[in-house]
Amino acid sequence: MGYNKNLHIAVIGSGGASMAAALKAVERGARITLIERSTVGGTCVNIGCVPSKIMIRAAHIAQLRKASPFDDGLSAQPAIVNREKLLKQQQARVEELRDKKYQNILHNNPAITVFSGEAQFVDTNNLLVKSSDGNEQKITFDRAFIGTGARPAEPPIPGLAETPYLTSTSALLLDILPERLIVMGAGFIALELAQAFARLGSQVTVLARSGLLSSEDPAIGEALEVVLKREGIELLKQTQANRIDYTDQEFIVDTHSGTLRADQLLIATGRTPNTEALNLESIGIKTQQGAILVNDQLQTSVPGIYAAGDCTDQPQFVYVAAAGGSRAAINMTGGETTLDLSAMPGVMFTDPQVATAGLTESQALKQGFNIDTRVLDLENVPRALVNFDTHGFIKMVAERNSGRLLGVQAVAPEAGELIQTAVLALRAGMTVQDISNELFPYLTLVEGLKLCAQTFTRDVKQLSCCAG
């Protein structure tokens, strides 16, 4: 079909997936009608990555002022935290990015028409859009793209729904820091925010249904546990809430190991796809627990209707959403491409950061690989030694006979920066020998990848400081 000037695509949502889909489809000659029911820009810029990383960065600086590895020779003074001013700075940057990267782009693109309202499929070629004032409009499309994202899930705990609990959205907008905070959940969002609040001055308790980051390599949760406990965070593993009440401005959480009390309760136990209002079932779009099932071309079970991002069964990262959106657009406009997630990076912005790419040891074994693994503690990485900050590790999973790299997991300061090198090595099919032969700049953390690769054949303790 190629570049079809008359092709009309309805895009539902305006977050990372939808924007990428709309812009790529316009580039390829399509006309777009974009429907958004609330704020333009979706989760990432408004209530997710951007505000959370700003808050985490502020908390990191507050922590360094209070305590650093150099306190013998540098004076340390706990920061006085003005949460209101931090929030104002955070939201100003959010608004600036929303305007620049979303609203202005949409407004200035003549091939994109934006409707404000709730979209619902009538059939496989028509949508009904209900605006907040009750008006209804029918939109006929040639192709449709669903990028409606997800929202924080509410676990079915007796009493919870009647309480004013926090989600990641409302927690990031608090203008007063809670003295006591309970965080329910032990995934990326829960742990990032638990540490940030603790560093800004809250007394934080984390309730984990099993362990920390239970879907990752077990060593990651163990390494983080040490850090979080050291920072005064109480970790209650294997702990579930039986009931939650809210009286006299206090949350009372009943667990099998006792009763907990706090000023605020943050629920971060997962996310629910925003798909229930779309009328998907009636037109035959298959979902699983609300998540739209897509193939590697981002097509749903209905030809001509595509989806990407957090509303689908794909990993919930904004860069996966954007990559999915742009590839869906190519496929909707007559091209053919797929989304390959085999070397997908994942980063958790705690301190130290957690970063992963490719297969874990257990995934590789499950897939039938004969493997070899190495774990390099950060005390063997010169950068970590000169930083006097050696808590963490880099782990490599390789195919035993060929030495081909299969996966990397790291717990390290700025691990998110080093993981992309691992992604490129995975993409290129490099072996651990290839990596150990590469030039890596001395006194960088990413050099830890080279050193870890060298441990497959050598004892790095016996190497000179910047051994080739």
C-alpha positions in Angstrom: 0.0 0.0 0.0 2.9 2.4 0.7 2.5 6.1 1.3 -1.3 6.6 1.2 -2.3 10.2 1.6 -5.9 9.2 2.2 -5.2 6.6 4.9 -7.0 7.7 8.1 -5.7 6.3 11.4 -7.5 6.8 14.7 -5.0 6.9 17.6 -6.5 6.5 21.1 -4.3 8.0 23.8 -1.5 10.6 23.7 1.4 9.0 25.7 4.7 7.6 24.5 3.2 4.8 22.3 0.5 7.0 20.7 2.7 9.9 20.0 5.3 7.7 18.3 2.6 6.0 16.3 0.9 9.2 15.2 4.2 11.0 14.2 5.6 8.0 12.3 2.3 7.4 10.5 2.1 11.1 9.5 5.7 10.9 8.2 4.5 8.0 6.0 1.6 10.0 4.6 -1.4 9.1 6.8 -3.9 11.5 8.4 -4.5 11.1 12.1 -7.3 11.7 14.5 -6.0 11.4 18.0 -8.4 11.0 21.0 -7.3 11.8 24.6 -9.7 11.6 27.5 -7.6 13.4 30.1 -4.1 15.1 30.1 -2.1 15.1 26.9 1.3 13.3 27.3 0.3 10.1 29.1 2.0 8.6 32.2 5.7 9.1 31.5 6.0 12.9 31.3 3.0 13.7 33.6 2.9 11.3 36.5 5.7 8.7 35.8 9.3 8.7 34.7 9.9 12.5 34.6 8.5 13.6 38.0 9.7 10.5 39.8 13.3 10.8 38.5 13.3 14.5 39.6 12.2 13.6 43.1 14.7 10.7 43.2 17.5 13.0 42.1 16.6 15.6 44.8 16.5 12.8 47.4 19.9 11.5 46.2 21.5 15.0 46.7 19.8 15.3 50.2 21.4 11.9 51.1 24.9 13.0 50.0 24.6 16.2 52.1 23.7 14.0 55.1 26.2 11.2 54.5 28.9 10.4 52.0 32.0 8.1 51.9 34.2 11.3 52.3 32.7 12.6 55.6 36.0 12.2 57.4 37.3 15.1 55.3 34.2 16.9 54.2 31.7 18.4 56.5 28.2 16.8 56.3 25.0 18.6 57.2 21.5 17.1 56.8 19.5 19.1 54.3 16.5 21.1 55.4 13.9 19.9 53.0 11.3 22.3 51.6 9.0 19.9 49.9 6.7 22.6 48.5 9.6 24.2 46.6 10.9 20.9 45.4 7.4 20.1 44.1 7.1 23.4 42.4 10.4 22.9 40.6 9.4 19.3 39.7 6.0 20.3 38.2 7.5 23.2 36.3 9.8 20.9 34.4 6.9 18.4 33.9 4.8 21.2 32.3 7.7 22.4 30.2 8.3 19.0 28.8 4.6 18.3 28.2 4.2 21.5 26.3 7.4 21.0 24.2 7.3 17.3 23.5 3.6 16.7 23.3 1.1 19.6 23.1 3.1 21.8 20.8 4.0 19.0 18.5 0.3 17.9 18.2 -0.9 21.5 17.8 1.6 22.4 15.1 1.0 19.3 13.0 -1.6 19.9 10.3 -2.1 16.1 9.6 -3.2 15.5 13.3 -6.6 16.4 14.6 -7.0 16.1 18.4 -10.3 15.2 20.1 -10.9 15.4 23.8 -13.1 12.6 25.1 -13.6 8.9 25.8 -13.3 6.6 22.8 -15.3 3.4 22.3 -15.3 1.0 19.4 -18.6 0.6 17.6 -17.2 -1.9 15.1 -13.9 -2.5 13.4 -14.0 0.7 11.4 -15.9 3.2 13.7 -15.3 4.8 17.0 -17.7 6.8 19.2 -16.1 9.7 21.1 -17.9 11.1 24.1 -16.7 14.4 25.3 -17.0 15.6 28.9 -19.9 17.9 28.0 -21.9 14.9 26.8 -21.5 15.4 23.1 -20.9 12.3 20.9 -19.1 12.1 17.7 -18.6 9.2 15.3 -15.1 8.7 13.8 -14.6 6.4 10.8 -11.1 5.0 10.4 -9.1 2.8 8.1 -6.7 1.7 10.8 -6.8 2.2 14.6 -4.0 2.3 17.2 -4.6 1.8 20.9 -2.2 3.4 23.3 -4.3 3.9 26.4 -1.6 3.0 28.9 -2.2 1.7 32.4 -3.0 3.0 35.9 -2.0 1.9 39.4 -3.8 -1.3 40.4 -5.9 -1.4 43.6 -5.4 -4.8 45.3 -8.5 -6.4 46.8 -7.6 -5.8 50.5 -10.6 -5.4 52.8 -11.1 -1.7 53.8 -8.5 -0.3 51.3 -11.0 1.2 48.9 -12.6 3.3 51.7 -9.2 4.9 52.6 -7.4 7.9 51.1 -4.4 5.8 50.1 -1.6 7.1 47.8 -0.7 5.8 44.4 2.6 6.6 42.6 0.6 9.4 41.0 -0.6 11.2 44.1 2.6 10.4 46.1 4.7 12.4 43.5 2.3 15.3 44.1 2.5 15.4 47.9 3.4 18.8 49.2 4.0 17.6 52.7 6.4 14.8 53.5 4.7 12.1 55.7 6.5 11.4 59.0 5.6 7.7 58.7 5.0 6.1 55.3 4.0 2.5 54.5 4.8 1.3 51.0 3.0 -1.8 49.8 4.8 -3.5 47.0 8.4 -4.5 46.2 8.8 -3.8 42.5 10.5 -1.0 40.6 8.0 1.8 41.5 7.6 0.8 45.1 11.3 0.6 45.9 12.3 3.8 44.0 9.7 5.8 45.9 10.4 4.1 49.3 14.0 5.1 49.1 13.3 8.6 47.9 10.8 9.3 50.7 13.2 7.9 53.3 16.1 10.1 52.0 13.9 13.1 52.2 13.1 12.4 55.8 10.1 10.0 56.1 10.2 6.9 58.3 9.5 4.2 55.7 8.2 0.6 56.0 8.0 -1.6 52.9 5.6 -4.5 52.8 6.6 -7.2 50.4 4.3 -10.1 49.6 7.3 -12.3 48.9 10.8 -10.8 48.5 12.2 -7.7 46.9 12.1 -7.7 43.1 11.1 -11.3 43.1 11.0 -11.5 39.3 14.7 -10.6 39.0 17.8 -12.6 39.7 17.7 -13.3 43.5 21.1 -11.6 44.1 19.6 -8.3 43.1 17.0 -8.3 45.8 19.6 -9.4 48.4 22.0 -6.5 47.4 19.2 -4.0 47.6 18.0 -5.2 50.9 21.3 -4.5 52.5 21.3 -0.9 51.1 17.7 -0.1 52.1 18.1 -1.4 55.6 21.3 0.6 56.0 19.3 3.7 55.1 16.8 3.0 57.9 14.0 1.5 55.8 12.1 -1.3 57.5 11.6 -4.2 55.2 8.8 -6.7 56.0 9.1 -9.6 53.5 6.5 -12.4 53.1 4.0 -10.0 54.6 0.5 -9.4 53.4 -2.2 -7.0 54.7 -5.4 -8.6 55.9 -7.2 -5.3 56.5 -6.7 -1.6 56.2 -8.5 1.1 58.1 -8.1 4.9 58.3 -9.1 6.7 61.5 -8.0 10.0 63.0 -5.8 10.7 60.0 -3.9 7.5 60.5 -3.6 4.4 58.4 -3.9 1.1 60.4 -2.6 -1.9 58.5 -3.4 -5.3 60.0 -0.9 -8.0 58.9 -0.3 -11.5 60.2 2.9 -10.3 61.9 1.2 -7.4 63.7 -0.5 -4.0 63.2 1.3 -1.1 61.5 0.4 2.6 61.7 1.4 5.4 59.4 0.4 8.9 58.2 0.4 7.8 54.6 0.0 4.5 52.7 1.4 4.1 49.2 0.0 1.3 47.2 2.5 0.2 44.4 1.6 -3.4 43.7 1.3 -3.3 40.0 -0.6 -1.6 37.2 -3.9 -2.2 35.4 -4.3 -1.6 31.6 -6.8 1.2 30.7 -8.9 -0.9 28.3 -12.3 -1.5 30.0 -14.0 1.6 28.4 -13.0 0.7 24.8 -15.6 -2.0 24.2 -12.9 -4.3 22.9 -14.7 -7.6 23.5 -17.6 -6.7 21.2 -15.3 -6.3 18.2 -13.2 -9.4 18.9 -10.0 -7.9 20.3 -8.5 -10.5 22.7 -7.2 -9.4 26.1 -5.7 -11.1 29.1 -6.5 -9.6 32.5 -7.3 -6.4 30.6 -4.0 -6.3 28.6 -4.4 -6.3 24.8 -2.6 -9.3 23.2 -0.4 -8.2 20.3 1.9 -10.1 17.9 5.5 -9.0 17.2 4.1 -6.7 14.5 1.9 -5.0 17.2 -1.3 -6.1 15.6 -4.2 -7.1 17.9 -6.4 -10.2 17.1 -8.4 -7.9 14.8 -6.6 -7.0 11.4 -6.1 -3.3 11.0 -6.2 -2.5 14.7 -2.8 -2.2 16.5 -1.7 -1.5 20.0 1.5 -0.8 22.0 2.7 0.3 25.4 1.3 -0.4 28.9 -2.2 -1.3 27.7 -0.7 -4.4 26.0 1.0 -7.5 27.3 4.4 -6.0 26.6 7.0 -4.9 29.2 6.0 -1.6 30.9 8.8 0.8 29.9 8.1 4.0 27.9 10.9 3.3 25.4 9.3 -0.1 24.6 6.0 1.8 24.2 7.5 4.3 21.8 9.3 1.7 19.8 6.1 -0.3 19.6 4.1 2.7 18.5 6.5 3.7 15.7 6.7 0.1 14.4 2.9 -0.3 14.5 2.7 2.9 12.4 5.0 1.4 9.8 2.9 -1.8 9.7 -0.4 0.2 9.5 0.9 2.2 6.5 2.0 -0.7 4.3 5.4 -1.4 5.7 6.6 -4.5 7.5 8.6 -4.5 10.7 8.7 -6.2 14.1 9.6 -5.2 17.6 12.5 -7.4 18.9 12.7 -7.3 22.7 15.5 -9.9 23.1 18.0 -7.3 24.3 15.7 -5.0 26.1 17.2 -3.0 28.9 15.5 -2.4 32.2 16.6 0.1 34.8 15.4 0.8 38.4 16.5 4.2 39.7 17.2 3.3 43.3 20.7 4.1 44.5 22.6 1.9 43.6 20.6 1.4 40.4 19.5 -1.9 39.2 19.9 -2.6 35.4 19.3 -5.7 33.4 19.5 -6.8 29.7 18.9 -10.1 28.0 18.4 -13.3 29.9 18.8 -14.1 33.6 20.5 -17.3 34.7 17.1 -19.0 35.3 15.6 -17.8 32.0 18.6 -19.1 30.1 18.4 -22.5 31.8 14.6 -22.6 31.1 15.3 -21.9 27.4 17.6 -24.9 27.3 21.0 -23.1 27.1 24.1 -24.7 28.5 25.5 -21.7 30.4 28.4 -20.3 32.3 28.0 -17.3 34.7 30.3 -14.9 36.5 29.6 -12.4 39.2 32.1 -9.5 39.7 31.7 -7.6 43.0 32.2 -3.9 42.6 35.2 -4.0 45.0 37.0 -5.3 41.9 36.1 -2.3 39.8 38.6 0.6 40.1 35.9 3.3 39.6 34.0 2.0 42.6 37.2 1.8 44.7 38.1 5.4 44.0 34.5 6.4 44.8 34.7 4.5 48.1 31.3 3.0 47.1 31.7 -0.7 46.4 28.3 -2.1 47.2 26.9 -4.0 44.3 27.9 -6.4 41.5 27.9 -7.1 37.8 26.7 -10.5 36.6 27.1 -12.0 33.2 25.4 -15.0 31.7 27.1 -16.6 28.7 26.6 -19.7 26.5 29.1 -22.2 27.8 30.7 -23.5 24.6 30.6 -20.4 22.4 31.0 -17.8 25.1 28.2 -15.8 23.5 26.8 -13.2 25.9 23.2 -14.0 26.9 22.4 -11.5 29.6 23.8 -9.0 32.1 22.4 -7.9 35.6 24.0 -5.1 37.5 23.5 -3.4 40.9 25.8 -0.4 40.8 25.7 3.4 40.9 24.6 4.6 37.5 24.1 1.0 36.4 21.6 2.4 33.9 24.4 4.0 32.0 26.5 0.8 31.7 23.7 -1.5 30.7 23.3 0.0 27.2 26.9 -1.2 26.4 25.7 -4.7 27.3 22.6 -4.2 25.1 24.8 -3.4 22.1 27.0 -6.4 22.9 23.9 -8.6 23.0 22.6 -7.2 19.8 26.0 -7.8 18.1 26.1 -11.4 19.3 29.5 -10.7 21.0 31.2 -13.3 23.2 32.7 -12.6 26.6 36.1 -13.0 24.9 35.2 -10.2 22.4 34.1 -7.9 25.3 37.3 -8.7 27.3 39.4 -7.7 24.3 37.6 -4.3 23.8 39.1 -1.0 24.9 37.1 0.4 27.9 38.1 3.7 29.4 39.8 3.3 32.8 38.0 4.6 35.9 34.5 4.2 34.5 31.9 1.9 35.9 31.2 0.4 32.4 34.8 -1.0 32.6 33.3 -3.4 35.0 31.7 -5.2 32.0 35.2 -5.8 30.6 36.5 -7.0 34.0 33.5 -9.3 34.5 34.0 -10.7 31.0 37.7 -11.3 31.8 36.8 -13.4 34.8 35.5 -16.1 32.5 39.1 -17.0 31.8 41.3 -15.1 34.3 41.5 -14.0 38.0 41.0 -10.2 37.8 42.6 -9.8 41.2 45.9 -10.8 39.5 45.6 -8.2 36.7 47.4 -4.9 36.8 45.2 -1.8 37.4 44.2 -1.1 33.8 45.0 -4.5 32.3 44.2 -5.0 28.6 
